[in-house]
């Protein structure tokens, strides 16, 4: 070999060693970011299993709490409808007193699922209905049969804070 041949081989060898060190360092940083212990090979599986158990436990707690949350949500919808009826805005149209209000159908679906990241997500489906009241007087209109003039299927999503459902 010439004067520079052995130097080039040493440089290549040193570059390869440096590259391996950089790769090992990157892997260690990645493991640390994930909460894994690179010094104990089984620790990575243990840490993942612990996180999976925590996630499953969290999900089970959220899933158990969701039916009660749905009942409470339906109670709030009934109260909102009563508030809407108690606070009607009357207007006169062609000699008649008229008002509209929003009512709510029963909850059609109450489901707790896992998001793509494993977080509990609650989904409630119900119908919102717009009603029209009309009568010669406000009292007559209040006693009249409400006329359905529109409806919307409503889907609401809720997240689990770790202790309770939030909206």
Secondary structure, DSSP 8 states (H G I E B T S, - for coil): --TTHHHHHHHHHHHHHHHHHHHHHHHHHHHHHTT--TTSHHHHHHHHHHHHHHHHHHHHHHHHHHHHHHHHHHHHHHHHHHHHHHT---EEETTEEEEEEEEE----EEEEEE-TTS-EEEEEEEEEEEEEEEESSHHHHHHS--EEEEEEEEEEEEEE-SSSEE-
